[in-house]
Structures are given as structure tokens and as C-alpha cells.
């Protein structure tokens, strides 16, 4: 028997149990999107919670770790830079960093504030955080120049919301002209940096 025949042999002696399909599906979703939301993928989310240790063991060689927020129903991948690396510019070969624009950052800060206020009023994970776009627009214009046109202002806001939707931060604008702020925003955004950004712009606006 030559080498090729050995490689393609599919006899019973070579049959080995693979990764549990449930774990594999959960990991594939995590690697594809970077997060799992219980509201949208309940089965995969529960699998991630149940097999957290197993998934973390599989992710460790890739310098990833699984972080689970059961209260908000979100599981996400976080990077674990190599301990021996002292280079702040270290980049994971499987991750492409995407920097937010200034307008996107300001909107993320406002959305995060709205989400946390919602949690204070309703409780963490107790209700969907919805926000009317018409209520968001004047807050947004507090930090950025008014174009002088209501239509242009609205279009500008809608465009940025659509951009943030691809990051899993908000939903599409629904028929009631509302968006759902998704729990990922709590873990995706640096609270101190966003607060500082808003304070800086507000101070600048007041001195003009």
C-alpha cells in the first residue's frame, strides 16, 4: 500500500469523533462576526455559555478569549496579545482593525449613554433599548455643525446609523422610525474615551 492509499483510507480504524457540531457552529459564528447575541442566536449563545471552557481552550492558541455577559445576553471574542509582546502596535493576523470616524465616535458615545440610561431605568437585560431617531438628532447636532437643512441633517444621521449597523451596534430603523441599541455597545466602546470626547466637543461648542 503506498502513501496515497494510506491518506485516503476511510476504514473504521480512522473514524474519530470530531468537535461537537453545536460547539463548532457557535465558534464559527463567533469567529465570523466577533460576537453572539442571545436575542438573535439563542441556541448558539446557550452553547457558548455551556461550553465556555471548551471554547476558550480551542481559542487560546489563536490569542482569542471568550467573554460572556449573561445579564445582557452577549458573548464576544476579545484579543489576548502575547504576553512577551511589549509592542503597543501588535496586530492580530486574523483581525483587521477598523477605526471609527469622528462622527461615528460621537454617535456611539451618545448611543452608549442612552443605552446605560435605559438600563438604569429598566434594569440590565430587562427590556429592549429602543430610541426614536427624532430624539437622537438634536443631541447629535449638539456636537456637530448644523447643515441648515433638516433633510440633510436627517440623511447624515441615517447614513451614520447605517454604518454602525454593520458593527452590530444598532438595528435598522424600523417602521416607527426607531432603532434598537444592541448590548454589544457596552463592550465595544471605551467609556472613558467616549465621555472625554463628548466633553471636549461640548466645551468647544460652548466657547464658540
N, C-alpha and C positions, 0 to 999 in steps of 0.2 A: 504493500500500500504506500503510495507516495504522499508527499506533504499536502498537496491539494485535496486529496481524498480525505485526509485527516481533518482538514479545516471545514469541509462541508458535511461531515458525518453528522447526522441528526438522530442517532440512536438514543435509546432510553438512558444510556450511561451519561450522555451530555445534557440531559434535561435538568435544569436547575431553576429553583424558584427565583423570580425576579422581584423587583420592588413592588410593593402593594400598589395596585392601579390607583387607588384613592390618594395615596401619598404622592405618586408620580403626577397625577393630574393637578394636585394642589401646588406642588413645586413648579410645575410647568407654567401655571398661571402666575405664580409669584415672580418667576424669572422673566416672563413675558411683559408684565405690567409693573412689577415692583411692589404690588400690594394686592390684598384681597379684602373685599368689603362684604360683611355678613349680609347686608340688605340686598346685595346683588348676586352673591355666590355663597348662599348659606351652607351648602354641603361641603364645598371646598374649604370654607372658613372653619367649619367644625372639625374637619380633618386636620387642618393646620394646628388647631388648639389641642386636639387629642394626641397628635404625633409631633408635638413641638420639639422634643428632644431628638427624635429620629431625623427630622428635617434639619435641625441645626447641625447634627453630626455630618449630614450629607453636604451642607453648605459651607462648613468650616474650611475645607481645602480651597474653596473659591473666594475666601475672605468676605463672606456674607454671613449675616446672622438674622434670625427671625425675631421680630419684635411684635408682640401681640397686645392689643388694647381691647380686652373683652368688654369693658364698660361701653366703649363707643363702637364696638364691632368692626375693628380694623386690624389687619395683620399686614406687616410690611417688612421689606428687606432693608437692612441697614449695612453699610460698609464697615469692615473692620480692617483698617490699614495695617500692614505688617508692623509688628512691634519694633523690629530693628530699623524701620524707616523713620528718619528724622526729617524727611523732606516734606514740607507742607504742600508741595505741588504734586505729591504722589497721585497717580491716576490709575484707577482700576481698568484693566484691559477690556472688561466686558461692559463698562459703563461710559456713556457719553454724557458729560455734564452739559446742562442747558441753563444758561444764565437768564434770569428774568429781566425784561426791560424795566425802566423806571416806572412807567405807567402800570405795568403788570404788578410790580412790587408794591406800589401804593394800594392797588386794588386788593391784593392778597392781604395786606395789613388791615384794611377796612373789613374785609370778609371774615378774617380771623377774629377781630373784635366783636363783630356781630354774632359769630358762632359761639364765642365764650359767654357773651351776654345771654344768648338763648339758653345755654347750659345752666347759667346761674338762676334763670327764671324757671326752667322746666326740669332741670336735673340732667346729669350726664347720661346720655344714651336713652333718655326717656321719650323724646319726640324728634321728628324730622325738623331740621333747621331750615326754614324757608324765609326768603327775603324778597320783597317786591322790588323790582328794578327801578321803579319810580322813586322809591325811598332811598335807593343806593346812589342815584345820580347826583343829587345835591351834595351828598357827602364827598363824592368823588371830585366834584368841581371845587370843593373847598381847598383842595391841594393842587389842582391843575388849572391852567388858564381856561376860561370860558370862551368858546369859539364865537359866541354871539348868535349862534343858531341852535334852537332846541333840537332840530333834526340831526344836525352834525354832532352835537353833544351825545345824543342818544345812540347814534350809529357808532360813535367812537367807543362808548361804553360796551355796547353789544359785541363789538369786534374783540375787545379785550376779554370779555367773559367767554367768548367762544374759544379764544386761545387758551384760557385757563381750564376750560373743559377738557382739553386733551391731556392735562396734567392730573386729572381726577379730582380737581378741587371743587368744581361746581357742576351742576347738571345743565342740561339745555333749558332755555327759557320756556316755560310751559304756557298753556293757553290762558292762564290767569296773569301772564307777564311776571311770573315769579321764578326764582331759581332756588335750588336746594344746595346749601353749602354742605359739602361732604366732610366727614370726620377726618379724612386724611390731612386736612389743612392744619390741624393741631400739631401733627408730627412733621409735616413738610416744611413749615415756616419757623424761622428762629424768632422767638417772641421779642427778645431784647432788641435785635436789629430792626425789626419792623416797627416797634414802638419808637425807637430813635429816629427812624426815617420819617414817620408822621410828625413827630415833634419838631424836627428840623424844618420841614416844609410849612408847618403851621406857623412857626416863628417867623419864617421868611415872608409868608403871606401877610402877617400882621404888621410887619415893618414897612411894607410897600405902600 
